[in-house]
Amino acid sequence: MRIGFGYDVHALAEGLDLVLGGVKVPSEVGCVAHSDGDVAIHALCDALLGAVALGDIGKLFPDTDMAYKGIDSTILLRRVVDRLAEEGYQIGNVDITIALQAPKLRPHIDTMRTRLAEVMGIEVDCVSVKATTTEKLGFEGRREGVSAYAVALVERTK
C-alpha cells in the first residue's frame, strides 16, 4: 500500500464556471485556470500520482500545452487512473477537503462523490469529499480563491 498527498489552489473571478469534484456548482465566481480549474480533481490527481512517485499533474498535463486548454478535469483524472493501472496499482480510497468561503458546497457533495467514483471506477463509499470555510480568513475567506487537499491510498495489483 502507498499513500499520496495533493494540494491545489486557483484564483476566483466573476463570469467563470465553478467546477469542483467534476460538478458545476452554481456561483457568481469561478476558477481562473488553463483547464476547467477543478481544484478538487487537481489535488486528487497529485495525490494519486504522488502515491506511486509519478510526479504531478503539471508534469503529465502541462499548462503550456494547448491540448489541455479548457479541458474537463475528469478526463485528466481518468488518464491518471489509467496510468496507475499501467503501473500495477488500484485505488483503495480517496479523501478530499475543499476550502471555500462561499457558496456552500454541502448540497453538492454527494453528487461530487458519485461523479468522482464513476470516473475512477471505484465504489462511492471509497470517496470522501468534505468542504470547509476558513472563517473569512486568508484568500479563501476573502473569496479571492479556492483550495483543495487530497489524500489517496493505492494498492499494488501486480
Secondary structure, 3 states (H helix, E strand, C coil): CEEEEEEEEEEEEECCCEEECCEEECCCEEECCCCCCCHHHHHHHHHHHHHCCCCCHHHHCCCCCHHHCCCCHHHHHHHHHHHHHHCCEEEEEEEEEEECCCCCCHHHHHHHHHHHHHHHCCCHHHEEEEEECCCCCHHHHCCCEEEEEEEEEEEECC
